[in-house]
Amino acid sequence: MLRDFDAFKETIEQRLMRHPVITDNRYTAWFAQGRIPLDHLRRFTVQFSVFSNQFLLAALNRVINADTLQGSRKSKEILMNELGVVYHRPGNPPGPPSVASVDPDREGDPELVSTEGVVEGGLFRFQAAHFEWLIHFAEPLGLTFDDMGKRRHGSPSTLFFCDELFRLYGSDDYNEALGAAFAVENWAAAGFWKELIAGLEAIKREKIPSLHLAFFTWHDKIEDQHKGHVWDELAECFHSPQFREEPFLRAGSQMLDGVKAFWDGLDQDRRNAEQLAHVS
């Protein structure tokens, strides 16, 4: 008897989509108000850079542990774009659409590079690596390459999130990896990028006009595509013999717990700073 995909979607709604990190992220709601002390904004940037850079390990593990050649290629699309291969649409010249009319040093600028297409045949640009975009964002805050992205810079809650990404998103269990990826992409598409952008736009407007926000705006633009892809992947895999609902759901829930730990750590950090400031 074929399983009912519509019934499973309702189960996903109950067990994953109502997770508090999707429905009630208090940290990003606070961040969106724009009242972010610059010291905390620096701490936020460092912790976000650790998650962003350490994600490469999980993405590589997902490539290695892919269950099919096609799955491996889909995972490589994500990894290679993270590392600096610019998306392009087959049939068009490789690189950003306006690349011929801009300074070559900006060919990897997220304000210019496409959010659609494939990496095969695409141009590699060092400055198109997502981590380099984040470094560019951090420069007006007084942060440098040496301040960012390494495990030594991570708080315990950030490192827990990174380790859960490696364990679940990069799992060699097909159902776990699928569930973790599904959870991550649906969380990412649920609006947290927009809340971060709202807060950062206020900081840019009121305090740091040179703040470059394209790392965040580019990711916000692409998340609906990623969400669509994981739903398509789930629909394709749902009736396959190796698909198991419970490991998928369990890994998805655990992955969201890891995401929540990351934001809760940042929220506790800003609350501690507020309490110290009040005592002072």
Secondary structure, DSSP 8 states (H G I E B T S, - for coil): ----HHHHHHHHIIIIIT-HHHH--HHHHHHTT----HHHHHHHHHHHHHHHHHHHHHHHHHHHT-SSHHHHHHHHHHHHHHHTB--B-TTS-SS-TTGGGS-GGGTT-TTTS-SSSBSTT--B-GGGSHHHHHHHHHGGGT--GGGSSSGGG--HHHHHHHHHIIIIIT-SSHHHHHHHHHHHHHHHTTTHHHHHHHHHHHHHHHT-TT---HHHHHHHHHHHHHHHHHHHHHHHHTTSTT--HHHHHHHHHHHHHHHHHHHHHHHHHHHHHHHHHHH-
